[in-house]
Amino acid sequence: MNTQIQAIHFKADQKLKDFIEKKLEKLETFYDGIIDAQVFLKVENTSMKENKIVEIKVNAKHNSFIQTEIGQSFEAATDVAVDALKTQVKRYKGKAEVF
């Protein structure tokens, strides 16, 4: 899967990029129609601890899945977002097989 990662207003290290790509590759085990993914990483300037925003858009055949999560770290937010995307992909695949 082709994955584009964009860190907005900061430089993401390779370790974080590898972590995100590894997590997103697991989605292909649930649905092989996934074409690519776009990931946007942002840091909000707030006094709250949960200021890391991860937005993931997964493009598949005939559909797109989008999930945005906020967490204390990009890794934690990515975990939650990928789990939610996994649910969306499974639900879509189940509906697609019916038709």
N, C-alpha and C positions, 0 to 999 in steps of 0.2 A: 504494500500500500504506500502511495506517495503521501508524505506528511509534511506540511509546511508549518513551521513554528515561528511566530512573530512575538517578540518581547517588546512591549511598548514602553519607551522611556527608560529602559535599562538593558543590560547585556546579560542574556541567559547563558549559563555555563553548559558545557557539553554533557555533563552528568545529568542535568535536569532534562535536556533534550532527549537523551537516550532513554531515560525513565519514561517520559511521555510516549515516545515511539513504541516502546516495549508494551506499555499498557494498551495502546490503540491497536496494536497488531492482534491482540486477543479477541477483538471484536470480529475479526475475519473468521474465527472458528464458529461463530453463530450465524453469519450470513456472508456468503461468498460474493455477493453483488456489490460490495463496498469498493468504491473507486479511489477516493482520496479523503484526506482530512486536513482541516485548517485549525490551528490552535493559536489563540491570542492570550498572552499573559500580561496582566496589568497589576500595578500596585497602587492602591488608593491611599491618598494622604489623609489618614484619619488617626485618631488616638486609639481606636479599637485594635485589638490584637489580630482579629480576622480581617486583614486588608489585602489579601492576595486573591485576585480574580482570575479564573481560568474559564475561557469560553472555547468550546469545541464544536466545530461544524463538520459532520461526516456526510459526504456525498455518496449516494448509492444509486443503483439503477432505479430510475423513476421516482426517487425520493431523497430528501435531505433530513438529517437529524441534527438538532442543535441543543446544546446543554451548557448552561452557565452556572458556575459554583464559586462560592467565596469560602476561604479557609485561612488558617494560621500559616500554612505553608502551601507552596504550589503542588507539592506531592500529595498532600491530604486532599486538596481541592480536586486534583486530577483523579484520585481514586474514586471520590464520590461522583464526579461527572461521568467517568467511564462506566461505573455501575449503573447509573441512570440511562446512559446510552445503550448499554447492554439490554436493559429492559425494553427500551423503545425498539431496538432492532429485532428482538425476539417477538414482540407484539406485531411488528410490521410483517415479519417473515410468516408468522402464523396466519395473518389475514391474507397475505399474497398467495399462500398455498391453497386457500379455500377457493379462490377465483381461478 
